[in-house]
């Protein structure tokens, strides 16, 4: 929840307190709001806000995955769109690719008449097959 900001104004030697009619967040530009939302999301994902201001613009800096970013002049939205990669997802993609390449190699081998090129294709297919077996073993472990 956003708090309203109190503004003190001197008038006729008396201090009067005025309250803004809108929260501070409403007065920011859309770009500033977006940057703030991205920064908050990074902190929620484990980023650390640093005490030292940016040397370029004086903005707030955050450290995320060992790298320091300025919330003012760097595009942090790319950091949020980065996918987390797991071994299982990479292995599944690799198996699909290896099976596809094996099928292509079989089709090429059937059409190839040159023994030297046939030998190269068989060697390549053997390597594809070995990699498939290794990914299956890792998955079973």
N, C-alpha and C positions, 0 to 999 in steps of 0.2 A: 504494500500500500504506500502511496506517495504522500508525503507531508506537505502542508502548505508552508510557504516561506513568510516569515515576519519581516517587514521592512520598517525601520524606525525613521521618522521624519521630524525635524525640528520646526516648530511654527509657534511664533509668539512666546518664545522662551519656554515652551512646554513641549515635552516629547509626546507625540501621538504615535500610536502603533496602528499601522495599516496592514491588512492581510491581502495578499493577492487573491484575485478571484479564481485563478486557475493554478493547478499544480505546476511546479517548475518543469516537469517533463513535457507538458503541453507547449511550452514556449520554445522548445528546441526545434531546430529544423528537422525535416524527415531524415536527412543524411546523418545528422548527429544522433537521432534516435536509433537508426539502424546500427551505427557503430557501437552505441552503448549496448544494444541488445546482443550483438555479436561478442562484445567483450564480456558481458555477464555470462553468456553461454560458455565461453572459453574457461572462465573461472569455475563454472559449475563442472566442467570436464577435467579440472585439475590444473589449470593455469594459475600462476602466481603473479599478483600485482607487485611491481617493484617500487621502491621508494624514490629511486633516481628518475628524474624526468628525462625525456628524450633530448639528446644533445642537438638534434636538428630543429625541432619545433617546440620543445618544452612540454610535449604531451605525455600522457600516462603510458608507461610501458608494462607489458606482461611477458612472463617467461612461460613458454609452452613447449613441451618435449625438448627441453634443453636449448631452445633458441629464443632470443629476445625480440619482441615486436612492439612497435609503437601503435597505440590505438587510434592516433590522430591521422597519420599519413600513410599507413600500410593497410592493404586490403586483407582483413582477417577472415572474411567470409569464406575464402578458399580453404582455410584450416578446418572449418566446420564441415565442408563438403568432402573432406578426405575420408576414405573408407578405411575401416580397420580390416586388416588382412589376416586370415587364419590359415594354418597349414592345410586344413581340410578343403577350404575353398580353392587354394592354389593347386593342391594335388588333384582335385576334381577337374579343374580347367586343363591341367597338364595331361591327365588321362584322356580327356576328350580330344585334345590336339594330337596326342600320340596315336590314338586309334584312327583319327582322320588321316594322318600322314602315312600310317601303315596301309590303309586302304588305297591311298593314292599310289604308294610304292608298288603294291601288288598289281594294280592296273598297268603301271608303267613296265613292270617286269614281264607281264604277259606279252606286251607289244615289242619289247626290246629284243633285237637280234644279235647285237654286239656282245660277245662274252665279257669284255672288260667292263662295259657299262652294267651288265647283269651282275657282275661281281660287286661293283660299287653299290648297286641297289640292295643286294642281299646283305652286305655289310651294314648299310644304313638301317635296313629293316631289323637286323639283329640288335643294333643299338637302341632302336625304338622299343623293341620287345623287352630288352633288359631294363630300360627305364620304367616301363609299365609294371614289371615285376617288383622293382624296388619301391615304387609308390604303393603297390598293394601290400607289401611287407610292412612298410611304415604305418599304413592305415590299420593293419591288423594288430600292431603292437600296442 
